[in-house]
Amino acid sequence: MREKIINIVSRVFEVEVNENTDQKNCAAWDSLRHLNLIIELEDEFNISFEPEEIAEMKSLGKIEEIIKLKLKSL
């Protein structure tokens, strides 16, 4: 799952990313690309995020954590 998330983030932001990439250290992580990322993740994992979850998704670790919780509750 982590590799899939990294690939999606890399594609959406058009930069190389790693496990330490977050909103603070990635200049390409702006509000528009954040929304595009959310859409791509929802499509890939067939889930929907709540606004609170979207606001929390500021790092790859947090994104993975939220997706795992969503998939667990299905």
One Martini backbone bead per residue (centre of mass of N, CA, C, O) as a GRO file, in nm:
protein
   74
    1MET     BB    1   0.058   0.063  -0.021
    2ARG     BB    2   0.288   0.264   0.003
    3GLU     BB    3   0.381   0.249  -0.294
    4LYS     BB    4   0.116   0.351  -0.412
    5ILE     BB    5   0.117   0.626  -0.273
    6ILE     BB    6   0.387   0.727  -0.381
    7ASN     BB    7   0.306   0.715  -0.680
    8ILE     BB    8   0.071   0.914  -0.664
    9VAL     BB    9   0.220   1.157  -0.546
   10SER     BB   10   0.433   1.177  -0.768
   11ARG     BB   11   0.231   1.222  -1.002
   12VAL     BB   12   0.074   1.472  -0.893
   13PHE     BB   13   0.349   1.648  -0.815
   14GLU     BB   14   0.595   1.593  -1.007
   15VAL     BB   15   0.781   1.424  -0.795
   16GLU     BB   16   1.002   1.312  -0.581
   17VAL     BB   17   0.938   1.065  -0.331
   18ASN     BB   18   0.912   0.982   0.018
   19GLU     BB   19   0.845   0.888   0.343
   20ASN     BB   20   0.915   1.211   0.431
   21THR     BB   21   0.696   1.339   0.286
   22ASP     BB   22   0.552   1.670   0.306
   23GLN     BB   23   0.404   1.977   0.311
   24LYS     BB   24   0.672   2.127   0.411
   25ASN     BB   25   0.894   1.968   0.193
   26CYS     BB   26   0.678   2.027  -0.055
   27ALA     BB   27   0.629   2.261  -0.296
   28ALA     BB   28   0.397   2.105  -0.469
   29TRP     BB   29   0.208   2.115  -0.203
   30ASP     BB   30  -0.084   2.225  -0.281
   31SER     BB   31  -0.420   2.272  -0.285
   32LEU     BB   32  -0.478   2.154  -0.566
   33ARG     BB   33  -0.303   1.894  -0.541
   34HIS     BB   34  -0.445   1.788  -0.296
   35LEU     BB   35  -0.717   1.737  -0.436
   36ASN     BB   36  -0.603   1.547  -0.651
   37LEU     BB   37  -0.501   1.338  -0.452
   38ILE     BB   38  -0.769   1.261  -0.328
   39ILE     BB   39  -0.901   1.158  -0.586
   40GLU     BB   40  -0.691   0.937  -0.650
   41LEU     BB   41  -0.724   0.780  -0.383
   42GLU     BB   42  -1.024   0.721  -0.405
   43ASP     BB   43  -1.004   0.563  -0.670
   44GLU     BB   44  -0.788   0.347  -0.594
   45PHE     BB   45  -0.948   0.260  -0.301
   46ASN     BB   46  -1.256   0.300  -0.290
   47ILE     BB   47  -1.297   0.586  -0.133
   48SER     BB   48  -1.401   0.824   0.126
   49PHE     BB   49  -1.348   1.145   0.246
   50GLU     BB   50  -1.339   1.349   0.501
   51PRO     BB   51  -1.270   1.669   0.571
   52GLU     BB   52  -1.092   1.603   0.821
   53GLU     BB   53  -0.904   1.406   0.674
   54ILE     BB   54  -0.798   1.595   0.457
   55ALA     BB   55  -0.666   1.797   0.661
   56GLU     BB   56  -0.462   1.565   0.782
   57MET     BB   57  -0.319   1.516   0.491
   58LYS     BB   58   0.035   1.601   0.534
   59SER     BB   59   0.138   1.297   0.495
   60LEU     BB   60   0.221   0.983   0.419
   61GLY     BB   61   0.161   0.858   0.695
   62LYS     BB   62  -0.126   0.976   0.728
   63ILE     BB   63  -0.247   0.863   0.473
   64GLU     BB   64  -0.205   0.565   0.542
   65GLU     BB   65  -0.362   0.562   0.807
   66ILE     BB   66  -0.639   0.648   0.691
   67ILE     BB   67  -0.671   0.424   0.482
   68LYS     BB   68  -0.660   0.185   0.676
   69LEU     BB   69  -0.911   0.267   0.838
   70LYS     BB   70  -1.108   0.265   0.602
   71LEU     BB   71  -1.063  -0.035   0.511
   72LYS     BB   72  -1.135  -0.165   0.789
   73SER     BB   73  -1.447  -0.042   0.787
   74LEU     BB   74  -1.565  -0.218   0.532
   0.00000   0.00000   0.00000
